[in-house]
Amino acid sequence: MAPLSVLPQAVAVGIGATAVMDLWLLVLKRSGVPTMDFALLGRWVGHLFQGQVVHQAIRRASPVAGEVGLGWLTHYAVGIVFAGLLVALQGVSWLDDPAVLPALAWGLATAAAPLLVLQPAMGAGFASSRTPAPLKNSLRSLVNHAVFGLGLYLSAAVLSRLTA
């Protein structure tokens, strides 16, 4: 399989994995567990385009036009990029015969993005250190990204069966 022909598959896996994560987040939210507000992600990205990277508290930052849509678009774009990186790391053959362990490990590794980049930039500190419950919030990020990793595997497994 040529590398460019893999792109649509990696995109599909990224979308599928992100959707699995979103279903998980919906279950959490309906259970009363706080989850990411993607409008705040969109607000951060909107301010990023204006040159502001770090905020004291993103909730207090000025709203950005279209921040909800921008947040969801960013969320899915990042999921697609993470899926593409998994395929690059594992090799194209992983798409034909996906294994759960690399997907789960990669999902956990992607938790570094919110813990070490996004949370500090949005004012929550490294690994949620500026929140009332840093350990709980960090563990929640790890679990959410493990679910994303499981979604990577499930999406690739379904896609490999559909294209076999």
N, C-alpha and C positions, 0 to 999 in steps of 0.2 A: 504494500500500500504506500503510495507516494505521500510525503509529508503534507502537501497542500490538500490532498483529498481527506486528510484526517481532521482538518479544521471544522467542517460541519459536525462531525461526530463529537469533537471536544466541546463545541458550543452546546450541542444537545445534552451532553453529560453535565456541563456546568449549569445549564438551565434546570435540568432535572434534579441535580443535587441541591441547588438553591431552593427549589420548590419543596423538596423533602424537608429542608431546614425550616422553611416557612410554615409548613404544616405542623412541625414540632413547636415552633414559636406560637402558633395559634392555639395549640393545646395548652401550652404553658399560660398564655394570656387568659384563656377561658377558665383556667384553674386559679387565677388570681396572682400568678407569678409575673413580676414586671419583666418586660422584654424591650428590645431595642425599638425606639420610635424612629422610623426611617425618614420622617420629616426632619429630624435633627441631623441625620446623616446628610440629607440634601442641603440643609442650612450650612453645615460645615463645608461641603463641597462648593456651594455658592460663594461662601466667603473665601475659600481657597482660590477660586478664580479671580477674586478681587485682591489677592495677595496676602490674606490673613490666614496663617496656618494654625496658630495656637490661640485658644480662648480660655478665659478664666472659667466660664460656664456657658456652654453652647446654648442652653435654654434661655439665657439672658441676652444672647446675641440677637441682633436685628433679624427678623424673618426675611427670607429670600423668596422672590416670586417663583412659584413652581417647585418649592422645596420638597413637597411630598413626592411628586413624580421624579424629581432629580435624585432623591434618596433611594427610591425603588430601582431606578435605572442603574445607579451606582452599585447597589447591592447585587443585582444580577450580573452586571459587568465584572465585578470582582469575582463572583462565583465562576464565571466563564474563564477568566484569567487563571484562577486557581486550578480549574480542571485542565486547562491547557498545560500548565506547569507540571501537573501530575503526569500527563501523557508524555511530556518532554523528559521527565525524570525516569519514568518506568519504561518508556519506549512504546512505539506504536502498537506492538503486539499485545500490550495490556488491554487495549480496546477490544481485541478479538477474544481474549481470555482473561477477563478481569479477576483480580484476586482481592479479597476483602482487606487483608492486613495492610498492604501499601496504601489503600484508599483511606482506611481508618487512621493510620499513622500520619498521612498527609493532612487529613482533616484536623487532627490534633495540632499539627505544626502550624496550620493556618490561623490558629488562635493567637499566634504571636502578633498578627496584624491588629486586632482590637486591643490586646493587652499592652502592647509596646508602642503602638503608633496612634491609633484612633482615640482610645481613652485619654491618653495624655494630651493630645491635640484638642480634644473637646472639653478639657478641664477636669476630668475625673482622675487624673494622675496615672502613673505606671501601674498596671495591674489593679486598677480601681482604688489605688491607695488613698485618694481624696474622697472616697465615698464612705458612708456609715458602715458598710459590710464588705470590705475589700476581698476577703477570702471567699465569701459566698458568691460575690459577683464574678470573681476570677474563675471559680469552679464552674459557675453557670456558663461562662464563655467557653471553657474547655468542653463541657458536655454539648453545648450547642454546635461546636465545631466538630466534635466526634459524630454527631448526627449528620452534619454536612458530609463528613468522610464516608459514613454509611450510605448517604445519598449518592456520592460519587460512584461507589461500588454498584448499588442497585440500578442506577441510571445506565452505567456501562453494561451491566449484565442484561438488562432489558434490550438495550440497543444492539448488543452482540447477537442476541437471539432473533431480533427483528431483521438483521442484515445477513444472517447466516444462510 
